[in-house]
Amino acid sequence: MTADAQVQGVPQALAESRTRLPPVVVPTVGLLVAGLALWGWATLLALVWHSPAWVTVPLHTLAVVTLFTVLHEAAHHAAGSLTSVNEVLGRLTLPFVSPFGGFPAARYVHLTQHRSGSPEHLTPWNTRGPAWTLPARWATVDLWYAWRYLSTPGRPTAESAEMLGMLVFLPCVLAAVVGTGHGWELAVVYLVPQRLALTLVSWCHDWRPRRRPTGYHQMHAERPSQPFYRYAAIPAPRAPEPPASAAEAAPAEFHPLTVTGVRWLTGEAVAVTLAVPDGLREVFRFAPGQHLVLRAEIDGEPVERSYAICACPDEPELLVAIKRVPGGRFSEYAMGLRLGDRVLARPPSGTFVLRSQPRHVVAVAAGSGIAPVLPVVVHLLETSPRSRVTLLYVNRSGDDTLFSAELSEYTRRFEGRLRVTHYRTDERDPSLRYSRGSRPFDSIGQALAISYERYVPGGLDPGRIRGLLEARLHPAKVDEWLLCAPSEVAGPVRDALTEHGVPDDVVHVEHFHRP
Ligand SMILES: Cc1cc2nc3c(=O)[nH]c(=O)nc-3n(C[C@H](O)[C@H](O)[C@H](O)COP(=O)(O)OP(=O)(O)OC[C@H]3O[C@@H](n4cnc5c(N)ncnc54)[C@H](O)[C@@H]3O)c2cc1C
């Protein structure tokens, strides 16, 4: 066990839930090839060799069920770490499974079901109503998907356009085939096997698990992005830990710490260094991402507030960054702290810590939200040479960005393992006009490091978040997420992650303030 993991209150040795995927998952591609080959062979049997329908329909049905499996894998980004592979496989297989809709739209509806948790991730349409109507419901579940999507407002334009395009295009092709006198062939080769396959899949994956939950469905609800063939190897979910006893949960006592440094980070934020007496070193040992509760007597009343520890665990002193909240009692008081002042501090606590040493972490921070994120990121990059971090950092302008110089220094030091995108909501911010040619570099390394920081005008709005999650930062390429920002930024990010099926246990959220 590492020294950090021994710190009280830090989750220890949690099981890794995300499995790394190869760029293309071979068993899934194997299923695709098998499904297409079977479909093609059954079609030849039906149309060229005129085999009877009772021979070809079951073969076509089996082929569609196989292709449905590939479609489902692609919807969960489990067909490979490459987004393009999942997109191609999803688009290729969907028309075999249903003529009504586009792959991104179907994926959205399915992931929304997962988002509502088990067992509700099962399609409700398939389990409601009198028993005699169920087979008809199962056979038409794709129409429910289409209706569900079309009644959801505010979906991205490209996704809706693809959905509507497919909704018009495929039924028109089918109508044309019927119009040319091939209705019977269409029914035998395409329509009947497809409805039978949907009936089978709905019965097996929606109706049956409600009555008799299976290990597969439980695993899939908890780890939806695992490829199908790995379920057997996943250990059964552990029972939740019993709640901590009242004695364990009781707040620890406060200790006086001396202010040994005060540095203005911006006009509205101050970094305060606190010395830890030798006798309290063990008590104040912390994991990156944990915070202190500071206490001060303000206007005759004790006021306690939490502040993230911005130092790394091997540093001899504690450091907190406090941003002024206009009219705020403690933060206004902290702006006046001087060297030698004494502040009461409770020993470190908090669970804003990484589970393991993930390969790729994406951190989203806004304003003072960088305070707990920075030590987690730096500690990871220092201790795990194979890890990399993408930081999305939202601020009004460069003038009120905390730790901007330190971040630039870290991007240089970690040589591409730390990439920062600065979102600046004040579009007049000079950094946005900043170009390579306008600043002298001391070395080639320094010049190259500039590319690890990008400046983007505007905030991190839901559209941007979705765009990132669907491409560069697709959840399949990210092992853990750190999120510390006000609700207007954190809320949409959290929603988008849930929408993309990211399990809660790899998303670490720190709330500074709930209005
Ligand atoms: C785990 C944790 C870690 C934290 N780490 C940091 C940190 O590293 N740096 C830091 O600057 N702050 C941090 N905070 C926030 C900090 O604890 C205080 O809430 C903040 O400094 C305001 O306290 P105050 O006494 O000045 O304001 P208060 O007197 O409590 O509030 C004054 C007004 O401001 C509003 N308000 C309070 N806090 C905020 C806020 N954060 N944003 C917007 N409005 C607010 C209140 O609703 C009230 O209307 C952290 C909070 C938590 C829970």
The ligand as a Gaussian input file, in Angstrom:
#p B3LYP/6-31G(d) Opt

LIG

0 1
 C      -14.410000      20.578000      -0.128000
 C      -14.317000      22.062000      -0.421000
 C      -13.103000      22.590000      -0.863000
 C      -13.033000      23.964000      -1.137000
 N      -11.837000      24.483000      -1.583000
 C      -11.762000      25.801000      -1.887000
 C      -10.532000      26.356000      -2.381000
 O       -9.526000      25.658000      -2.533000
 N      -10.495000      27.685000      -2.648000
 C      -11.608000      28.496000      -2.483000
 O      -11.499000      29.693000      -2.758000
 N      -12.767000      27.983000      -2.023000
 C      -12.877000      26.685000      -1.696000
 N      -14.046000      26.180000      -1.211000
 C      -15.167000      27.105000      -0.940000
 C      -14.972000      27.688000       0.470000
 O      -15.125000      26.664000       1.442000
 C      -15.971000      28.779000       0.808000
 O      -17.266000      28.309000       0.546000
 C      -15.746000      30.065000       0.047000
 O      -14.436000      30.555000       0.284000
 C      -16.782000      31.126000       0.487000
 O      -16.758000      31.264000       1.867000
 P      -17.091000      32.679000       2.565000
 O      -17.144000      32.472000       4.020000
 O      -16.159000      33.701000       2.032000
 O      -18.537000      32.993000       1.953000
 P      -19.932000      32.864000       2.745000
 O      -19.991000      33.901000       3.809000
 O      -20.080000      31.434000       3.141000
 O      -20.955000      33.176000       1.585000
 C      -21.196000      34.497000       1.072000
 C      -22.092000      34.427000      -0.133000
 O      -21.400000      33.811000      -1.216000
 C      -22.039000      32.611000      -1.617000
 N      -20.938000      31.643000      -1.827000
 C      -20.295000      30.948000      -0.886000
 N      -19.315000      30.172000      -1.419000
 C      -19.348000      30.412000      -2.746000
 C      -18.601000      29.910000      -3.839000
 N      -17.581000      29.011000      -3.697000
 N      -18.928000      30.381000      -5.062000
 C      -19.931000      31.274000      -5.247000
 N      -20.669000      31.783000      -4.235000
 C      -20.398000      31.364000      -3.013000
 C      -22.939000      32.228000      -0.472000
 O      -24.097000      31.527000      -0.920000
 C      -23.325000      33.562000       0.114000
 O      -24.370000      34.116000      -0.623000
 C      -14.153000      24.808000      -0.943000
 C      -15.359000      24.230000      -0.490000
 C      -15.438000      22.904000      -0.245000
 C      -16.742000      22.338000       0.257000

